[in-house]
């Protein structure tokens, strides 16, 4: 029996074609050399003429792929793909093509891109002949922009009545007066709601907030795909500001906040695509100025509500985890991780921080938190990453938080009431307050650093800045197709 790789790939029904991909390079420190062996079938038995069966972990295999970036592009075309390996020509390395343990060299597997569903069993013996990556938090092919709306400008009650768009590099797509008109509000919250499977009915949604004329608002506004910003018909069940909001596909969730009737709120609202309604599930205690993140991990759709102020104006160290079962939110009472203290003897509680889903080294899911406020430290200069791989492992006693490089090396650049988005693969801090309304942007580069006690580095770029500083605003990361053509950067 003669083994022919092309025939083997055809046998699997996995042969595809190369598509041109836009240039993209993952950070250098995200390199993972090895291949995924999940759901490995018995090896090829030449003596008894037994062929291996199809590997159930493989989504697809494409030949004539010459870079890891092209392989990622192919992964993003397949809904089930979460990991990908590029097999390169190397006569000195043994590769086990998609986990079949063929005992052959990579010479036979040159320029084959294999897409996987899972990657928990990782074999490094093929080294640089089989670099592997994980799908990004946001698909690179969708060209994510950042939408800024609401908030206040350089005076306490000078509201920002224009929204602003930043492209995938953080560049402003026009001056403030070029932006789209919005209602006056501070402390509103917003999300990108994904409706349907083809993205044609997606929309951006911003709800609640406060202004001195209307008080605590229930109204919503937003932007349907490719359309102008406009008022929406749905309204929150309860007026609130300084709440947090996340979306899971076509559902949106609002957590806590404050109004002048009830004070701090413990209520959660759920939006089903038609209307908002209060959930029977409550926060563990009333709180405002929280931060919330949605992450799909361990096969579950999970929401994390971090920190905030309680009804005695103490700063909360808690993280509440909810799982969405398709019908209701279910609190995960086994999750007991708290926010990290910046130094010994100081409370770990903080409010009005920015937080985001992030993958450390492009691989481990987690939560990045940046800045915020606490009574003993004013606006905070620190940034942290919670590694959920460690947090979920009950047998691992490692501290799950990684201290990142501080926002400012001189400890004078802390901020709160800011937003966080992405510039390609890099988290990007936008705006906020530090003795004035800020218009600067900072990008986190995980692969840089000049402090052995801190990971990564925040990079300041004067050329990419908001046209006006603002605080207490809404930051929504959304694919460029959501933005009207005349509001996109040229």
C-alpha positions in Angstrom: 0.0 0.0 0.0 1.4 3.4 -1.0 0.2 6.4 1.1 -0.6 9.5 -1.0 -1.4 12.6 1.0 -3.6 14.2 -1.6 -5.7 11.0 -1.9 -5.8 10.8 1.9 -7.2 14.3 2.1 -9.8 13.5 -0.6 -10.7 10.4 1.4 -11.6 12.7 4.3 -13.7 14.9 2.1 -11.6 17.8 3.3 -10.0 19.3 0.2 -10.7 23.0 -0.3 -9.4 25.9 -2.2 -7.2 28.9 -1.2 -8.8 32.3 -0.9 -6.9 35.5 -0.8 -6.8 36.9 2.7 -6.2 40.5 3.8 -2.7 40.9 5.4 -2.7 40.0 9.1 0.0 39.0 11.5 -0.5 37.7 15.0 1.7 39.1 17.7 5.1 37.4 17.8 4.6 36.1 21.3 1.5 34.2 20.2 3.4 31.5 18.4 2.4 28.0 19.4 4.4 25.2 17.7 2.6 21.8 17.7 -0.5 20.1 16.5 -3.9 19.2 18.0 -4.5 15.5 18.7 -8.0 15.7 20.1 -10.3 12.7 19.3 -7.4 10.8 17.9 -8.3 7.7 15.9 -6.1 4.5 15.8 -2.9 4.9 13.7 -2.5 3.7 10.2 -1.8 -0.1 10.2 0.1 -0.7 7.0 0.8 -4.4 7.7 -2.9 -5.3 8.1 -4.0 -2.7 5.5 -6.2 -0.8 8.0 -6.8 2.8 7.2 -7.5 5.3 10.0 -11.1 6.6 10.2 -12.0 10.3 9.8 -10.9 12.5 12.6 -14.1 13.9 14.2 -12.3 17.0 15.5 -11.3 18.2 12.0 -13.6 20.7 10.3 -11.8 20.9 7.0 -8.4 20.7 5.4 -7.2 23.0 2.7 -4.1 22.5 0.5 -1.7 25.1 -0.9 -1.8 27.4 2.1 1.5 29.2 2.6 1.1 31.3 5.8 -0.5 31.0 9.2 -2.4 34.2 8.4 -4.0 32.5 5.3 -4.8 29.5 7.5 -6.6 31.8 10.0 -8.5 33.4 7.2 -9.8 29.9 6.2 -10.7 29.2 9.9 -12.8 32.4 10.0 -14.9 31.1 7.1 -16.0 28.1 9.0 -18.4 28.6 12.0 -17.2 25.4 13.8 -13.4 26.2 13.4 -11.8 27.4 16.6 -8.1 26.3 16.1 -5.9 25.8 13.0 -2.6 24.3 12.1 -0.3 25.0 9.2 1.8 22.0 8.2 5.1 23.0 6.6 7.7 21.0 4.6 10.4 19.6 7.0 12.1 16.3 6.4 13.5 16.2 9.9 10.2 16.5 11.8 7.6 13.8 12.4 4.0 15.1 12.0 0.9 13.2 12.9 -1.5 14.6 10.3 -4.7 15.6 12.1 -3.9 13.2 14.9 -3.7 10.0 12.9 -0.2 9.2 14.0 1.1 8.3 10.5 4.7 8.3 11.7 5.7 10.2 8.6 7.7 13.4 8.0 6.3 16.8 7.4 7.9 16.5 3.9 4.6 14.8 2.9 2.4 17.4 4.5 3.7 20.7 3.0 1.4 23.7 2.9 -1.7 21.9 4.3 -4.0 24.0 6.6 -6.1 21.9 9.0 -9.0 23.4 10.9 -10.2 22.0 14.3 -13.1 22.3 16.7 -11.0 21.7 19.8 -7.4 21.7 20.9 -6.9 20.4 24.4 -4.4 17.6 23.5 -1.4 19.4 22.1 1.7 17.6 20.7 4.8 19.7 20.2 7.1 17.2 18.5 6.7 18.6 15.0 7.8 22.0 16.3 8.0 24.8 13.8 6.8 22.5 11.0 3.3 22.8 12.4 2.5 26.2 14.0 -1.0 26.3 15.5 -3.3 29.3 16.3 -6.6 29.9 17.9 -9.4 31.9 16.3 -9.4 35.5 17.4 -11.9 37.0 19.9 -13.1 39.1 16.9 -12.7 37.8 13.4 -10.1 39.8 11.6 -12.0 39.5 8.3 -14.9 41.5 9.7 -12.7 44.6 10.2 -14.0 45.8 13.6 -14.5 49.5 14.2 -15.3 51.3 17.4 -18.4 53.4 17.9 -18.4 56.1 20.7 -21.7 57.6 21.8 -23.0 59.8 24.6 -21.0 61.0 27.6 -19.9 64.4 28.7 -17.2 66.7 27.2 -15.0 69.3 28.9 -17.7 70.6 31.3 -19.8 68.6 33.8 -23.1 69.1 32.0 -21.8 69.7 28.5 -23.1 66.6 26.9 -21.6 65.0 23.8 -24.5 65.2 21.2 -22.4 63.6 18.4 -21.2 60.1 18.2 -17.7 59.2 16.7 -16.3 56.3 14.8 -12.8 54.9 15.0 -11.4 52.5 12.4 -9.5 49.2 13.1 -6.3 51.2 13.7 -7.9 53.6 16.2 -7.9 56.4 13.7 -10.9 58.8 14.0 -13.1 58.7 10.9 -13.8 62.5 11.1 -14.0 65.5 13.3 -16.6 65.7 16.1 -19.0 67.8 13.9 -18.9 65.0 11.3 -20.3 62.5 13.7 -23.8 61.2 14.0 -26.3 63.0 16.4 -27.2 61.3 19.6 -29.4 62.2 22.7 -27.8 63.8 25.7 -26.8 61.1 28.2 -24.1 60.0 30.6 -23.7 56.6 32.1 -25.7 54.8 29.4 -24.7 51.3 28.2 -24.6 49.7 24.8 -24.0 46.5 22.8 -23.9 45.0 19.3 -26.9 42.7 18.9 -26.5 39.9 16.4 -29.9 39.0 14.9 -30.1 36.0 12.6 -27.4 34.0 10.9 -26.5 36.4 8.0 -25.8 39.6 9.9 -28.3 41.5 7.8 -30.5 42.5 10.7 -27.7 43.3 13.2 -28.0 46.5 15.2 -26.2 48.6 17.8 -28.2 49.4 20.9 -27.6 52.1 23.5 -30.1 52.4 26.4 -30.6 54.4 29.6 -28.3 57.0 31.0 -28.9 60.4 32.7 -29.2 64.0 31.7 -30.3 67.0 33.8 -33.5 67.6 31.8 -34.9 64.1 31.5 -33.4 62.5 34.6 -32.8 58.7 34.6 -33.8 57.5 31.1 -35.4 54.4 29.9 -35.1 55.3 26.2 -32.9 53.4 23.7 -31.3 54.6 20.5 -29.0 52.9 18.0 -28.0 52.0 14.5 -29.3 49.2 12.2 -26.8 47.7 9.8 -25.6 50.4 7.5 -28.2 52.9 8.6 -28.0 56.2 10.4 -28.2 56.4 14.2 -31.8 56.8 15.3 -34.2 56.5 18.2 -35.6 53.0 18.9 -39.1 52.1 20.0 -38.0 49.7 22.8 -37.5 51.1 26.4 -36.0 49.8 29.6 -38.4 48.6 32.2 -36.6 50.8 34.8 -34.8 54.1 34.2 -31.2 53.7 35.1 -27.7 55.0 34.6 -24.2 53.6 35.2 -25.4 50.1 34.5 -23.6 47.5 32.4 -24.8 45.7 29.4 -23.8 42.6 27.3 -25.2 40.7 24.4 -25.4 37.0 23.6 -26.4 36.8 19.9 -29.9 38.3 19.7 -30.3 38.7 23.4 -29.1 41.7 25.5 -28.8 41.9 29.3 -28.6 44.9 31.6 -27.2 44.7 35.1 -27.8 47.0 38.1 -27.2 50.8 37.9 -28.7 53.7 39.7 -31.7 55.9 39.7 -33.0 58.7 42.0 -36.0 56.6 43.2 -34.5 53.2 44.2 -30.9 54.2 44.5 -28.5 51.4 43.7 -30.4 48.7 41.7 -30.1 44.9 42.0 -32.4 44.2 39.0 -31.4 42.6 35.7 -33.3 43.2 32.5 -33.4 40.9 29.5 -34.1 42.1 25.9 -35.4 39.4 23.6 -35.2 41.4 20.4 -38.6 43.0 20.9 -38.9 44.4 24.4 -37.0 44.8 27.7 -38.4 43.0 30.8 -37.1 42.5 34.3 -35.6 39.1 35.0 -36.6 37.1 38.0 -32.9 36.7 38.6 -31.3 39.4 40.7 -27.7 40.6 41.3 -26.4 39.3 44.7 -26.7 42.9 46.0 -27.6 46.3 44.6 -24.8 48.0 42.7 -23.9 50.5 40.0 -20.8 51.4 38.0 -20.1 47.8 37.3 -18.4 46.3 34.3 -19.7 43.2 32.4 -18.2 40.8 29.9 -19.6 37.9 27.9 -17.4 34.9 27.2 -18.2 31.6 25.7 -16.0 29.0 27.5 -16.2 25.4 28.7 -19.2 25.0 26.3 -21.2 27.7 28.2 -22.4 31.2 27.4 -21.3 33.0 30.5 -21.5 36.6 31.7 -19.3 38.1 34.4 -20.3 41.2 36.3 -17.3 42.8 38.0 -17.0 45.3 40.9 -19.0 48.5 41.3 -20.4 50.6 44.1 -22.8 49.2 46.6 -25.7 51.1 48.3 -23.3 52.3 51.1 -20.9 53.6 48.4 -18.3 51.0 49.3 -16.3 49.6 46.4 -17.1 46.0 45.6 -14.5 43.3 45.0 -17.0 40.7 43.8 -17.3 39.0 40.4 -20.7 37.4 39.8 -20.8 34.7 37.1 -24.1 33.8 35.3 -24.6 31.1 32.7 -27.3 31.5 30.1 -29.1 28.3 29.5 -31.1 29.6 26.5 -34.0 30.5 28.7 -32.8 32.0 32.0 -29.7 33.3 33.6 -28.3 30.9 36.2 -25.9 32.1 38.8 -22.7 29.9 39.1 -22.3 29.9 42.8 -19.1 27.8 42.5 -17.2 30.7 40.9 -15.5 32.5 43.8 -12.8 34.6 42.2 -12.6 38.3 43.3 -10.9 41.4 41.8 -7.2 41.6 42.6 -5.8 44.1 45.2 -3.3 46.5 43.6 -1.1 46.3 46.7 -1.2 44.7 50.1 -3.5 46.3 52.6 -5.7 48.0 50.0 -9.2 46.9 49.2 -9.6 45.0 45.9 -12.9 46.8 45.3 -13.2 49.2 42.3 -15.8 50.8 40.1 -16.1 52.3 36.6 -13.2 50.3 35.2 -13.1 49.1 31.6 -13.2 45.4 31.0 -13.0 43.1 27.9 -12.8 39.5 26.8 -9.1 38.8 25.9 -7.1 35.7 25.0 -3.7 35.6 26.7 -1.0 34.5 24.2 -3.8 34.2 21.8 -4.9 31.1 23.6 -6.3 31.3 27.1 -9.6 32.9 27.6 -9.9 35.6 30.2 -10.9 39.0 31.3 -8.8 42.2 31.0 -9.6 45.0 33.5 -8.1 48.5 33.2 -8.2 51.5 35.4 -11.3 52.5 37.5 -11.8 54.2 40.8 -11.5 53.4 44.5 -11.7 55.5 47.6 -8.1 55.1 48.6 -6.5 55.6 45.2 -8.6 58.0 43.1 -8.5 56.9 39.4 -6.5 53.8 39.0 -3.4 53.2 36.9 -3.4 49.4 37.0 -4.4 46.8 34.5 -4.9 43.0 35.1 -5.8 39.8 33.3 -7.9 37.0 34.8 -6.8 33.7 33.3 -10.0 31.6 33.3 -8.1 28.4 32.5 -6.6 28.7 36.0 -9.7 30.1 37.6 -11.8 27.1 36.5 -9.2 24.5 37.6 -10.1 23.7 41.2 -6.8 21.8 41.6 -4.6 24.7 40.5 -3.6 27.0 43.4 -1.9 29.5 41.1 -3.1 33.1 41.5 -5.4 33.5 38.5 -4.6 37.2 37.9 -1.7 38.4 35.9 -0.5 42.0 36.6 -0.1 43.8 33.4 2.0 46.9 32.7 0.4 49.9 34.3 -1.5 52.4 32.1 1.2 55.0 32.7 4.8 54.3 33.7 4.9 57.4 35.9 1.6 56.5 37.7 0.0 59.8 36.4 -2.0 58.3 33.6 -4.7 56.4 35.4 -8.3 56.9 34.3 -11.9 56.0 34.9 -15.2 56.4 33.0 -13.3 55.3 29.9 -14.0 52.6 27.3 -12.1 49.6 25.9 -12.2 48.2 22.4 -9.8 46.5 20.0 -7.2 47.7 17.4 -6.9 44.5 15.4 -5.7 42.0 18.0 -4.7 44.7 20.6 -7.0 45.9 23.4 -7.4 49.7 23.1 -8.3 52.1 25.9 -10.3 55.1 24.7 -11.0 58.4 26.5 -12.0 58.7 30.2 -11.3 61.1 33.0 -8.0 62.1 34.7 -8.3 65.7 35.9 -9.9 66.4 32.5 -11.8 64.7 29.8 -9.3 62.6 27.8 -9.1 62.0 24.1 -6.1 59.8 24.0 -5.9 56.2 22.9 -3.6 53.5 24.4 -3.0 50.1 22.8 -1.8 47.1 24.8 1.1 45.2 23.2 1.5 41.9 24.9 4.9 41.2 23.3 6.6 44.4 24.5 7.7 45.3 27.9 10.6 46.8 29.8 9.6 45.8 33.3 10.2 42.2 34.4 7.4 42.4 37.0 4.8 43.5 34.5 3.5 41.8 31.3 3.2 43.7 28.0 3.1 47.4 27.5 0.5 50.2 26.8 1.6 52.1 23.7 0.5 55.8 23.3 -0.1 57.1 19.8 -0.8 60.8 19.3 -1.8 60.3 15.7 -4.8 58.1 16.5 -7.0 60.0 18.9 -10.7 60.9 19.4 -11.5 64.3 18.0 -12.9 65.4 21.4 -12.2 64.1 24.9 -15.2 62.5 26.7 -16.1 60.5 29.7 -19.1 58.4 30.9 -19.8 57.4 27.3 -20.7 54.2 25.5 -18.1 52.2 23.6 -19.3 49.5 21.2 -17.0 47.4 19.1 -18.7 46.4 15.8 -17.8 45.1 12.3 -17.4 47.9 9.8 -20.4 46.7 7.9 -22.5 48.1 10.7 -21.3 51.6 10.0 -22.9 53.7 7.2 -20.6 54.1 4.3 -20.3 57.9 4.7 -19.1 57.5 8.3 -16.3 55.0 7.6 -12.7 56.1 7.3 -11.4 56.5 3.8 
